[in-house]
């Protein structure tokens, strides 16, 4: 079994499975945070944050961290392997195939931007809420954190740039992961590309709406 995951196919499979797991997490994360947009009484969103601080939910944090770690490590390994396989050809200018999209050619760069965005998000929220709950420190108020973070236009803009990079990364990565796990017949592959693109777009639009709403609430625009 270990030898399978040392092969190129095994590495791609691990990266794909971990990527699908992270897309599932993003879906849940967006749906829960979307309550902030419709919460006029400052009650529902606080309840969601309290739920995220429960012990049973905190158990998932190491699992999620492991998923990110596996995805990042194998992305780096595969990128380095591809660069070595191309050798001097990577310095040559060649015509790209029509199916070779911009996002597919820049998945690693997009991944780095996404990683920086994750660090920013963890610093702004997780370190001041869930982490404090773990170590017994004063847990930050979620509404105050939203106001302090998104009340500054340039932070809101950075988050939107992060979301857009995440969209590019996921629109290619989602259907590519499905292809790797075997859902790649000629009929359904085209359909999966459309479905995955629409699905990822909904998730990212949800996050952007949350960020803009937070900015507007913090600055009295709504």
C-alpha positions as CSV (number, residue, x, y, z in Angstrom):
1,X,0.0,0.0,0.0
2,X,2.8,2.4,0.9
3,X,4.5,1.9,-2.5
4,X,1.3,3.0,-4.2
5,X,1.4,6.4,-2.6
6,X,5.1,6.8,-3.5
7,X,4.2,6.5,-7.2
8,X,3.2,9.6,-9.3
9,X,-0.4,8.3,-9.6
10,X,-0.5,7.7,-5.8
11,X,0.7,11.2,-5.1
12,X,-1.9,12.7,-7.4
13,X,-4.6,10.6,-5.8
14,X,-3.7,11.7,-2.3
15,X,-3.6,15.4,-3.4
16,X,-7.0,15.0,-5.2
17,X,-8.7,13.3,-2.2
18,X,-7.3,15.9,0.2
19,X,-8.5,18.6,-2.2
20,X,-12.0,17.3,-2.3
21,X,-12.1,17.1,1.5
22,X,-11.0,20.7,1.7
23,X,-13.7,21.8,-0.8
24,X,-16.3,20.1,1.4
25,X,-14.9,22.1,4.4
26,X,-15.1,25.3,2.4
27,X,-18.8,24.6,1.5
28,X,-19.7,24.1,5.2
29,X,-17.6,27.1,6.3
30,X,-19.3,29.4,3.7
31,X,-22.8,28.1,4.6
32,X,-22.3,28.7,8.3
33,X,-20.7,32.1,7.9
34,X,-23.5,33.2,5.5
35,X,-25.7,33.5,8.6
36,X,-23.8,36.7,9.3
37,X,-25.3,38.3,6.2
38,X,-28.9,37.7,7.3
39,X,-28.4,38.1,11.1
40,X,-29.9,41.4,12.1
41,X,-30.2,40.6,15.8
42,X,-26.6,39.5,16.4
43,X,-27.8,36.1,17.7
44,X,-27.6,33.5,14.9
45,X,-24.0,34.1,13.9
46,X,-22.9,34.1,17.5
47,X,-24.6,30.7,17.9
48,X,-22.8,29.4,14.9
49,X,-19.4,30.6,16.3
50,X,-20.3,29.0,19.7
51,X,-21.1,25.7,17.9
52,X,-17.7,25.9,16.1
53,X,-16.0,26.1,19.6
54,X,-17.6,22.9,20.8
55,X,-15.2,20.0,21.7
56,X,-16.7,17.7,19.1
57,X,-16.0,20.3,16.4
58,X,-12.5,21.0,17.7
59,X,-11.6,17.4,17.2
60,X,-11.9,18.0,13.4
61,X,-9.3,20.8,13.5
62,X,-6.3,18.3,13.5
63,X,-8.0,16.4,10.7
64,X,-8.5,19.5,8.7
65,X,-4.9,20.6,9.3
66,X,-3.7,17.2,8.2
67,X,-5.7,17.5,5.0
68,X,-4.1,20.9,4.3
69,X,-0.7,19.5,5.0
70,X,-1.1,16.5,2.8
71,X,-2.4,18.7,0.0
72,X,0.4,21.2,0.2
73,X,3.2,18.7,0.6
74,X,2.1,16.6,-2.4
75,X,1.5,19.8,-4.5
76,X,5.1,20.8,-3.8
77,X,6.4,17.3,-4.6
78,X,4.5,17.0,-7.8
79,X,5.5,20.5,-8.9
80,X,9.2,19.8,-8.3
81,X,8.8,16.5,-10.1
82,X,7.2,18.1,-13.1
83,X,10.0,20.8,-13.3
84,X,12.7,18.1,-13.2
85,X,10.9,16.1,-15.9
86,X,10.7,19.1,-18.2
87,X,14.4,19.9,-17.6
88,X,15.6,22.7,-20.0
89,X,12.3,22.7,-21.8
90,X,10.8,24.8,-19.1
91,X,12.9,27.7,-20.4
92,X,11.6,27.3,-23.9
93,X,8.6,29.1,-25.3
94,X,6.1,26.7,-26.7
95,X,2.5,26.8,-27.8
96,X,0.1,25.8,-25.1
97,X,-2.8,23.5,-25.9
98,X,-6.2,25.1,-26.0
99,X,-7.2,22.9,-23.1
100,X,-4.2,24.1,-21.0
101,X,-5.9,26.9,-19.1
102,X,-4.2,29.8,-17.4
103,X,-5.2,28.4,-14.0
104,X,-3.9,24.9,-14.8
105,X,-0.5,26.5,-15.7
106,X,-0.4,28.5,-12.5
107,X,-1.8,26.1,-9.9
108,X,1.3,26.3,-7.7
109,X,1.4,30.1,-7.7
110,X,-2.3,30.3,-7.0
111,X,-1.8,27.7,-4.2
112,X,0.8,30.0,-2.6
113,X,-1.6,33.0,-2.7
114,X,-4.3,30.8,-1.2
115,X,-1.9,29.6,1.5
116,X,-1.0,33.3,2.4
117,X,-4.7,34.0,2.6
118,X,-5.3,31.1,4.9
119,X,-2.6,32.4,7.2
120,X,-4.2,35.8,7.2
121,X,-7.6,34.3,8.0
122,X,-6.2,32.2,10.8
123,X,-4.5,35.2,12.3
124,X,-7.6,37.4,12.1
125,X,-10.1,34.9,13.5
126,X,-9.0,31.4,14.5
127,X,-6.1,32.6,16.7
128,X,-8.5,35.0,18.5
129,X,-11.4,32.6,18.9
130,X,-10.9,28.8,18.7
131,X,-7.2,28.9,19.7
132,X,-8.1,31.1,22.8
133,X,-10.8,28.6,23.7
134,X,-8.1,25.8,23.6
135,X,-5.6,27.6,25.8
136,X,-8.1,29.1,28.2
137,X,-7.6,32.7,27.1
138,X,-10.2,35.4,26.5
139,X,-12.2,34.4,23.4
140,X,-12.8,37.3,21.0
141,X,-16.3,38.4,20.1
142,X,-17.1,37.3,16.5
143,X,-19.0,40.4,15.6
144,X,-16.3,42.7,16.9
145,X,-13.7,40.7,15.0
146,X,-15.7,41.0,11.8
147,X,-16.0,44.7,12.4
148,X,-12.3,45.2,13.1
149,X,-11.1,43.0,10.2
150,X,-13.5,44.0,7.4
151,X,-14.0,47.6,8.6
152,X,-10.8,48.5,6.8
153,X,-11.3,48.6,3.0
154,X,-7.8,47.4,2.2
155,X,-8.2,44.3,4.3
156,X,-11.5,43.6,2.6
157,X,-9.9,44.0,-0.7
158,X,-7.1,41.6,0.2
159,X,-9.7,39.0,1.2
160,X,-11.5,39.5,-2.1
161,X,-8.2,39.0,-4.0
162,X,-7.7,35.8,-1.9
163,X,-11.2,34.6,-2.8
164,X,-10.6,35.2,-6.5
165,X,-7.3,33.3,-6.4
166,X,-9.1,30.5,-4.6
167,X,-11.8,30.5,-7.4
168,X,-9.1,30.1,-10.1
169,X,-7.4,27.4,-8.0
170,X,-10.6,25.4,-7.3
171,X,-12.3,25.7,-10.8
172,X,-9.4,23.7,-12.2
173,X,-8.6,21.7,-9.1
174,X,-12.1,20.4,-8.5
175,X,-12.8,18.7,-11.8
176,X,-9.1,17.7,-12.1
177,X,-9.5,15.9,-8.7
178,X,-12.6,14.1,-10.0
179,X,-10.7,13.1,-13.1
180,X,-7.9,11.7,-11.0
181,X,-10.2,9.5,-8.9
182,X,-11.6,8.0,-12.0
183,X,-14.7,10.1,-13.0
184,X,-13.2,11.0,-16.4
185,X,-15.2,9.4,-19.2
186,X,-15.7,11.6,-22.3
187,X,-19.4,12.3,-21.6
188,X,-19.3,13.2,-18.0
189,X,-15.9,15.0,-17.9
190,X,-17.4,18.0,-19.9
191,X,-20.4,18.0,-17.5
192,X,-18.2,17.8,-14.4
193,X,-16.3,20.9,-15.6
194,X,-19.5,22.9,-15.8
195,X,-20.9,21.5,-12.5
196,X,-17.6,22.1,-10.7
197,X,-17.3,25.6,-12.1
198,X,-20.8,26.6,-11.0
199,X,-20.4,25.0,-7.6
200,X,-17.1,26.8,-6.9
201,X,-18.5,30.1,-8.2
202,X,-21.4,29.8,-5.7
203,X,-19.0,29.2,-2.8
204,X,-16.7,32.0,-3.7
205,X,-19.5,34.5,-4.3
206,X,-20.9,33.5,-0.9
207,X,-17.5,34.4,0.7
208,X,-17.3,37.7,-1.2
209,X,-20.9,38.7,-0.2
210,X,-20.0,38.0,3.5
211,X,-16.8,40.2,3.3
212,X,-18.7,43.1,1.6
213,X,-21.6,42.8,4.0
214,X,-19.1,42.9,6.9
215,X,-17.5,46.0,5.5
216,X,-20.8,47.7,5.0
217,X,-22.0,46.9,8.5
218,X,-18.7,48.1,10.0
219,X,-18.9,51.4,8.2
220,X,-22.7,52.0,8.6
221,X,-23.5,51.4,4.9
222,X,-26.3,48.9,5.7
